[in-house]
C-alpha cells in the first residue's frame, strides 16, 4: 500500500491515491464523508504536569500523540490502549537503555494488530545473527532454515530453545512481532529469533549468548548449539517444478495440456517502469501472457500469491483489467486521518488539502483544525464500474489488447499473502471473481495501511503509522482476522519439507477432474 509517485496536484486522480487506493475510486462515488476531531491528548499520560520525564518517556508520549493524530483507528481503541500506555509510562521510568525501550515499544505496537504501524529500525540490532528460521505447524515448530553445515537437520521438530519449551519461547518472542493476525505473527517471528538483541531484551538469551536447540527427528532427540555471526551460508527447503520460487517479481508459464496458465506473482513492485508509464514491464508481461492464454485457448488462470507481501495495489487492478469482469463490482470503503504528519507526507498545507477534498466531495471543505477524519463509504461499499487499462495506465502504449480472459480465475494464498496482495485476493473473493485455494492470509480483509514514517525526537528510532483504514467490499463477512480460502489445503510437515509442492499438485488434479 504505497504512495503513488508523482502525485501532488489537487485533481480527481490525485485523491484516488490520497483517500483510497487508486484502482478503486472516482469522485462521484463519495456517498459518505464526515470530518471528526479528536479530543484526546497524550499529555494525559503524565499524571503530574511538573514531573521530570526521561528521554524514553518523552519519546513514548511523542509516539502516542502521533498515533492519536494520524492513525484512523487508534482513538477508537481507547481506553484499552490508554491503560496500556499508562502502565508503560510507569515502566519506562526505570528504563535506562534504548534496546529495552525499543522492545517495550514493539510490545505496545503488537497490541494494535496493524502490520503497517510499527518500529521500523532496530536501534539495538546486533551485527551478528543466528543462522536459523522456523516454520509453525499445529504439531509444533520445525527447522526451516539453518546454516549449511547443519542442512540435514531441516525438517526436525524443535523441542526446546535455550532450555525453554519451544512453543512457550516462540509465543513470548511473538509479543514484539508486528502484524495483523496469528498467521503473520508465526510467519514473521523467525526474523526476531535471529537477532540476539531481541532475546537479551526479553530475557530469553542463554548465558553464553549462543542459541541452544533440542531437536527431534524420527523419535530421536539431539542437541545443537548455534553461534551468532556476521555472515552465514544458509540452507532452506527448496521446491522443484513450476511453482519453485523465482527471483522475479512476476513470472508465468503456460501448461497447454492442462489448459492452465500459472502466474507466480511475488511482489506488487515494478522494476521496468518509466515516469510516464510506471507499470511498463508489468503491462508488457501481462499482454504477452494473456495473448498466450488466448492463442492456446487456456481456460484456467492460476495466480500464486503465496509469497506476495504487497506493494502497489494498482498492479492488481491492471491484472484484473485483462479479465472479463461484471459491469460493476464492489470496492473497498476507506477512511483517512488528516494530520500535520499527513500534510508533510503529501507536501501540502491545510488549505491545499481542503481544496483537494472540496474538488472530490463536491462541496466546500473548510477545516481549520487538525487532525480530522474523512470517511469514504464506510458501511456502504461502493458499486463501481471496473477501471480499464486505458484509465489505469493511459500511457501504456499498446496498439491492441488480447481478448479479455473469461475462463476460471484461481488464486493461491497463504500466510505470506499480505497488504496489497491480500487486497487483491479480498476484492476477487468478495465479488465472486475467483476461487481461493491454500491457507489463511497474513493480512486481514479489512485493515489499516498507507504507512507514513516519522522519527522519535530523542532516540531517533524510525517508526511508521498507518493513516488509512480499508473496509472490505463485503462488510457482512467482517469481523474476520484473515481471508480464509474457499478450498483449504492443509500441509503436513512431511509435505512441507518435500521438494514437491503438494498444494499445487492437488489443485492441478482438481482442475483436471
N, C-alpha and C positions, 0 to 999 in steps of 0.2 A: 504494500500500500504506500505508494511513493508520490511525492510531489511531482507533477508533470513539469519537465524542464521548459523554460522559456515562457511561462505564463505569468504575467504580472499586470495585464490590462484589465479593464472592467467590463469586457464583453461577455455574452452569454456563455461561450465555450470556456471562458476562464472559470466561471463558477461551477462548471461541470467538475472541475478539479477541486475548487475551493470547498464546496459544500458536500459533494458526493463523489463517487468515482466517475471518471469522465465518460465511461461507457453508458452510464445509466440515465443521466439527467438532461432534461430540457426545461427551460424556464417556465413554459406554460403549464407544467405539471406540478407546480408548487401548490399543493392542495391545503397544506397546513404549515404555518410558520408562526413562531412565537419567540419573544425575547424575554428572558428572565435574568435577574441579577442575584448573585449570591451574597447573602449577608454574613457568611461565615468568614472567620479570620483566624490565621494561625497564631496570632498573639494570645488567643485564649488558652493555648497550650502552656503558657507561662503563668502560673498562679500568682507569683509575686512580681509585679512590674519592675521592681527595683533589684531583682535577682541578677547576679552576675553569671551569665551563661558561658560555658566553654565553647570552643570552636565547633565541636561536633553538635552540640545543641543548637547553636546558631545555624549551622548548615541544615539540620533537620527541619527547623522552623521554615527556612527558605524553601526546602524541598516540599514540605507540606503545603505551604502557601501557593507554590507553583501548581501543585495538583488541584487545589481548590479553585484556582483561577482558570486553569486550562483544560482540565480533564472533564469531559461531559457527564461522567457518572460518579465522580468522587464525592461530591457533596451529597448525593442521594444515598451514599453508603454510610452516612453519619446516622447515629452516633457511634456505630461499631468501630469505624476507623479512628474516630476521635479518642475513644477509650484506649485503643491500642497505642495511639500516639502519645497520650499522657503517660502511659506506662513506660514507653520507650524513652521519653524525655527524662524520666526519673533514672532509668538505667544509664543513659548517656552521661549523666553527671559523674559517673565513676569511670567512664571510658577514657583511656589515655593514648591509644594508638589508632591510626587510620584504618588498619585492617579490621580491627574489631568493630569500628563504626560502620565500615562498609558492609560487613557481614550482617549486622543488625538492620541496616537499611535494606539489604536484599531480602531479609526475612519479612520486613514490613511490606515491600512491594509484592512479595509472593502472595500475600493475602488479597491483593487486588484481582487476581486471576485475569490479568491483562498482559499478554505477551509483548506488547509494544511499549508499555510503561515499565522502565527497567533501569538498572545501573549498567551503563554501557562500558565502563572501564574497570579494570582490576588494579586498583592502586597498590594492592598487596600481592600482585601476581608474581609468583616465583619465576626466575629464568629457567627453572627446571620443571619437568613434568614427569608423571608416572606413565609408563607405556601400557595403558590398559583402557579398555572400553567394554561395557557390559550391556547385555540385552535382557529385557524382562519377559518372562512368561509366567502364567499363573502358577506354575510349579516352582518358580524361583528365578534367581539371576544366573546368567551364563556368560562365560568369557566370549566376547565377540571380536575384540581387537586386542592384540598383545605384541610384545617385542618378537622379532623374527625368530630368535633363538628358542622361544617357547611356543612356536606356532602349533605344535602338536597338542597344546592344551586348549585350543579353540573348541568351543562346544562343551567344555567342562562346567559343571554346576558349581557355583560359588557358595560354600557353606558359611564361611565367616570372613570378615575383613578386620584386621587389627584386633583380633580376639573377640569381636562383636558379631552376633548373628547378622548375616548379610542383609536380610530384609529390614531389620531394625536400623542398621548402619545406613543403608541407602535411603530409607524414609527420613532419617534425620538430615541427611545431606540434601534431600529434595526440598527441604524447607527454605532453601535460599535460591531455588531454581525459579526462573521466570517462565510463565506460560499461562494457558487458559484452561487446561484440564489435566487430568492424571495421565493421559496418554502422551502428551507432550512432556510433562514432567519426567516420566520414566525414560523418554527418549533422550532428553537433554541432560539428565543428571550425571552422565559419564563425563561431560565436559568439566563439571565441578569436581568430580572424583580425581581427575588428572592433575589438578592444581594443589600442591601440598599446602599452600597458604590457606585454602578453604578448610582443610582438615584441622589445621592448627587453630583456626578461629572458632571452630565448632567443637574443640576438644576431642576430635576423632583421630588425631595423629598418634603414631606409635612413638615411644621414647627415642628410638634410633632414627626416626624420620623416614624409614622405609615403609613400603606397603606390604603387609603380611596377609596372604590369602590361604585359606584352606579350601581345596577344591575336591570335587568328587566326580569320578568317571567310572562307569560300569561297576558301581558299588565299592570302588577302591578310593580312599582319600589320600591326598598328598598335600604337602606344604610348599609354598613358593614365596620368595621374597623379591619384590620389585623395587629397584632403586630409582630415584628421580634423577634425570639427566637432561642436559640441554637439547640433545638430539637423539632420536630413536629411529630404528628401522622397524616399522610396524607391519604386522601381517593381519589380514582380516579374511572373513569368509567371502568368497568370490563366486558369483553366479555365472553360469555359462548360458549360451543360447541367445535368442533375440532380445530378451529382457535384461541381459547383462548391462550394468550401468555404464553409460557413455559419458565422456568428459564434456560433451557439448551441452548447451542449454536445451536444445531440442534436436531430435533425431527420429527418423522414421524408416519403415521398410514395409513393402507390400508382400503379403502372403497370398498370391492369387489362387492357389489350390484350396485354401480355406476361406476364400472371399473375405479376407481380413487385411486391414491396414493398421499396423502398430505404430503409434506415435509416442515416443518417450519424451515427455515434457518435464524437464528437470528444474527449470528456473524461468520465471517471467522477467527475463532480462535480455536485452538486445545488445549485441556487440558490433553489429554491422550497420547501425543506423546513421543517419545524417541529420543535421539541424532541420532540413526541410522534410525529411522522411525518416523519423526516428525509429521506425519499425521495418526498415527496408529489407533486412535479412529474413526476418520472420515472415513477412508477406511473400517474399520470393520463394521461401521454403514451402509455405502453405499452397501457393499457386502451383508449384510442381507436384506436391503431394496430392492435392485434390484433382489435378489433371490426370495423375496416375490412377487414382481411385475411379475416375470417370471412364478412362480408356479401358480399364480392366473389368469394369462392371462390379467393383467390390461393394459388398452390402453391409459390412461391419467395420466401423471405425473405433478402435480401442485407444484411448488416451490414458497413458500411465502417469499418474500424478503422485506416486508413492514417495518420490524424492524431491518434490517441489515445495520449497519453503516460501514461495510467493515472489513478490516483486511488483511489476507494473500490471495492474489488472486489465488495462486496455488490451494486452496481448491475448487475454482470454476472450474478450469481446471480438477481436479481429478473427480469432479462430472460429467463433460461432457465426460470424458473418459469411463464412464459406458453407454454412449448413442451411438447409431448408427449415425455417422456423415458423411458428404461428404468426399471424398478423400482429399480435400484441402479446407480450409476456409481462409478468410481474417482476419488478426490480426491488432493490433494497430501499427501505426508508433510511433516513440518516438524521443525526443532529451534530452540531458543531459548536464548540465553545470558542468564543472570540475573546482573546485576552491580549495584553501587551506582547506576550511571547509570540502569539499567532501573527499579530501585525508585523512584528520584526521578521518573522519567518517568510511572510509573503511580501515584505518590503512595501508595506502600505501604512498609511495613517488612518485614524478613525474615520475621517471624512471620506477618504477614498473607499474604505470598506463599506460605509453607509451607501455610497453611490453604487458600488457593485451589487450590494444586496437589493437596493431600490430597483435597479435595472432588471433584476431577475424576478423579484417578488411582484412587481407591477404596482407597487405603492411606495410612497416615500418612507425611507428608514432614517430616523434622526436620533440614533442612540448617542448619548453623551457620556455614558458611564461604562466602564469595563470592570469585570467581564460580563458578557451576556451570551445567551444560547439561542441558536437558530435551529428550528426543527423542520425537517422535510419529510412529510408523510409518515411520521411515527404513528403506528397503529393503523395506518391505511396505506399499504404498499401500492405504489403507482403501477397502473397498467399502461405500458408504453410500447410503441412500435419499435422493434429492434433496429439499431442503427446499422446502416450499410457500411461496407468497406470504404466507399467514397466519403461518407460522413466521418468515419473514424480516422482515415488516412487520406486526405484529399490529394496528397502529392505522391500516392503510391505508384502512379505511372504505368499501370497495367493496361494494355490495349484491349485485352479481352479476358474475362474471368471464366474459369471452368464452371460447368453446371453445378448448381448447389447440391451438396450431398443430402440425399433423402433416405438413407438407409438407417441402420441401427447404430446409435451412439452409446458407447460403453466407457465408463470411467473407472479406473482402478485407484483406490485411495488407501491411505494408511496414516500412521501416527506422525509421519514427517510431512504430510499434506497440511499446509499451514498458510495463514494470511490470505493473499490474493488467490492462491491455489484453492483454498477452501471456499473462497468467494465464488470461483468458477463452478466448483462442484455443487455448492448450495443453489446457485442460480439454475443449474441444469436439473437438479433434484426437485426443487420446489415447483418447477414448471413442467415436470414430466418430460424433459428433453432427453434424458439419458438414464441408463440403468447403472447403478453403482455397485462395484464388487470390491471386496477386500476387508479392511478393518477400520475402526473409528479414526477420524481425523484428529490431528493435534490442534486444530483450530475450531473454535465454536462457530455455529452458523450465524448467530448474532454476536458481534464482538466490537471491541474498540480498535482503532487504528489511526493511521496518518500520524506517525510519531514525529515530534519536534524536539530537537536537542537543546540542552542547557547545561551549565556547569555550576557546581556548588561553590560559593564565594571563598570559603576558607580552604577546604581540602582540594578544590579543583577537580573533584570527581565528576566524570561525564555521566549524564543521565538523559533519558528520553521520556516524554509524556505523550500519551495519545490525546488528540484534540477532537477526534470524531468517534461517533458511535454508528455502527451499521446494523440495521434491523432486517433480518431475513425476509424474503418475499412472502413466505407462508408463515405468518405470525402465529397461526394456530398450532404450529409444531413447537413453539417455544413454551417454557424454557427448555433448552437442551444443552448439555455440556459438550456435545460433539456432533458432527454429522456422521450418522451411522449408515453403513452401506445397505442397499436393498438385498444384496446377497453377501452375507458374512461368511468368509472363508478362513476359519482358524488355521494357524500354522503351528505344528508341534515343533519342539526343539530339534528332533531328528530332521524334519523337513526344512527348518530354517537354516540349519548348518549343512544341508546338502547343496551341491553345486547346481541342482535342478530347481527352478522356480516352480514349485508345486501349485501356487496360486494361479500362475499363468497357464499351466498345463490343465488345471481343472476348468478354467474359463474357456480355453480353446476347445476342450472336449464338449463343453456345454453349447458353444456356438455351433459345433459340427452336428450336434444331436438336435 
